[in-house]
Amino acid sequence: MEEEMNVKDLRKRVPYQIQRDVLDELSVDQVAEKSDFKISTKEKLRDAVRCTGPRFKSCFLSFVPLLAWLPRYPFRENAIGDLISGISVGIMHLPQGMAYALLAAVPPVFGLYSSFYPILIYFIFGTSKHISVGTYAVMSVMIGSVTERLAPDSDFMIPGNDTNSTTLDIVGRDAERVKIAATVTFLSGIFQLLLGVVRFGFVVTYLSEPLVRAYTTAAAIHVIVSQLKYSFGINPQRYSGPLSLIYVSLNTNTHTMDLKTEYGVEVVGEIPSGLQAPVAPAVSLLGSMVGDAFALAVVGYGIAISLGRIFALKYAYKVDSNQELIALGLSNSVGGLFNCFAISCSMSRSMVQVSTGGKSQVAGAISAVVILVILLKIGELFEELPKAVLAAIIYVNLQGMMKQFGDICSLWRTNKVDMVVWVMTMILTVLFNPDLGLAASIAFSILTVVFRTQLPKYSILGQVPGTDIYRPVEDYHQEIPGIMIFRSSATLYFANAEMYIDALYEKTGVDVAKLLSHKKKLEAKRLRKEKKAAKKAKKEAKKRAKEAAGEEPQFSDTDESGEEPELSHAEANGDVNKLSVKEPKDVATVEVGPDPDPDTTLPRAIILDLSPVNFLDTVGVKTLCNIYKDYGEAGVQVYLCGCQRGVIESMEKGDFFNEKVTKSILFSSVHDAVLYSQQGNSKEVQYILISHTHISEVS
């Protein structure tokens, strides 16, 4: 322990010495020999579409990863583990697939189809070795909201034998709902494919972890309510759209049960053996489900890539986010042709796959084989399985999601903004259903980011003695006399530009607008006095001219002070032609009044630390222009430091620089700008820093 302390002390005392000229941006470009060479857009496009043998092979193997890893599959090391894992996960697919089919409002057998076709497609095109794709509760309940909205029970009521009785056409309803589920799944797969082709995998970054966890928790509440009818043998009226969950929960028939008078239990029903032929999607329905399909595409991808990255980080391999979009898109679009509903990955199945020894996508392929055997040979054994059992399976699988309510307490301690996002996401999803709830939650999450950029922390920086380190003066109390260093913790753009200026005025103690207004008033006062004095001089000249000509004066021969005006030599001798106007003394001299704030002392220089600024829009550039101009008119020099390359380019495009304002006001670091301003804007300044003795000096 003592040796570790000594090592840490030695590391802290490692000396280094820097000695160089203070460099502005122009000097840095010269020293670094900056190249102005830029690749044209035409060249970039030509390079992007250029097809060579190695590039084609690389692209093809990245599109079909199976061909890259399967030939190198370590059979001896992985085969047994993948076999056991695949059989275990395949057994889990059976009850989960049928149970989640109930959530999608389709017959249970279609859950088995959704656990077979998409898994084989992902086995070929996917890049994650450990996630188990297939049916997922959140995706299923989102599908169910679409099928029940577009094919409600009321559309399939047929007249009964009695005059006032009606009967539900279950066969016709289920067939229509299967068609709707397959069509929306196909469309969501197309969306995922398009996003993957255009390399739009980063879209998932808008789904923060608190948002995803709250969304899945709210979806679990929808799932629980939807399964109450199977658990208690009730048949409440179904609703769709916003607040549907509230309407279903408050239904007057919810408290009744059939268990007392009827003992018939609803079962899974027929499970036909074999596989179905592909069916084209219902094109006529596509327009009514675009929003739902896009929400399915984003949610399904977000859940899969989040879980995939967790396992990839743990087991040290890379998951290609864009290829994952393509793999899921093909799984859903091809699966939609075979009457499957949308899939993603399941945390519970993935954990079983890993814990039982699964090490590659082969485990997924084996689980698909297990489902194939069930569909071909033993599916009829599960026809008498009560749906209440499937509902119980769903409840058990949802326990992990319900535990996520504990996030509220942990987020309250760590980040209250994230806690607000969590709570609002859950409320919006519960009230507006998963599709509209997702859109509203993302919009709210983005608004919190915007609000945080509008409420950054503004600071005046001071120098830590003997170093080139600068920290907020409220923490370190080390201001630099005559120099104000201002920094905002957020970028500078249209939404916070005005607040940036207000904070600058407040922190520096110099309200430039008020100062310039006072200066303009003094200037106007000076001009009025000059004009008045000139008018008076002209008036006196006319009067003296008339007196010299012998005319009767029309004005008093005394000025306002009661004294006779002093005559020139020409006036005394009556020489009108040589008459000259003698202007009063000190006409142009105006005594400057007091400043707006007598205690205000203008700094010599203001340094804007722009290191947190990662982009500038036109409003941001104009804001910096106005700051430089206004403080310059007040006699205060403004310097900018820490500008990133993109920020400088924005300033160049925004006409910030001109003949008077050059890159000489830009500095790479705060310390360079401070040394430059301290030495009276002299370029002959040496930057000397010796860290061991902690001395920073200027020669």
ZIVENDA-V526115 format. One record per run of one state. SS is the DSSP state (hx for helix, st for strand, lp for the rest). FROM is the first residue (numbers start at 0). TO is the last residue. If there is no record, write none. Layout:
ss=(SS,SS)
from=(FROM,FROM)
to=(TO,TO)
//
This chain:
ss=(lp,hx,lp,st,lp,st,hx,lp,hx,lp,hx,lp,hx,lp,hx,lp,hx,lp,hx,lp,st,lp,hx,lp,hx,st,lp,st,lp,hx,lp,hx,lp,hx,lp,hx,lp,hx,lp,st,lp,hx,lp,hx,lp,hx,lp,st,lp,hx,lp,hx,lp,st,hx,lp,hx,lp,hx,lp,st,lp,st,hx,lp,st,lp,st,lp,st,lp,hx,lp,hx,lp,st,lp,st,lp,hx,lp,st,lp,st,lp,hx,lp,st,lp,hx,lp,hx,st,lp,hx,lp,st,lp,st,lp)
from=(0,1,12,16,21,23,24,31,40,49,52,63,65,72,74,103,108,114,116,125,132,134,136,150,152,156,159,165,168,169,197,200,206,208,226,227,232,243,249,266,267,282,288,289,315,320,337,343,345,346,355,361,382,385,386,397,398,414,415,454,457,463,469,472,476,479,480,482,488,491,492,496,508,511,548,557,558,563,564,568,572,604,609,615,616,617,633,636,641,644,653,662,665,667,669,678,685,690,694,697)
to=(0,11,15,20,22,23,30,39,48,51,62,64,71,73,102,107,113,115,124,131,133,135,149,151,155,158,164,167,168,196,199,205,207,225,226,231,242,248,265,266,281,287,288,314,319,336,342,344,345,354,360,381,384,385,396,397,413,414,453,456,462,468,471,475,478,479,481,487,490,491,495,507,510,547,556,557,562,563,567,571,603,608,614,615,616,632,635,640,643,652,661,664,666,668,677,684,689,693,696,698)
//
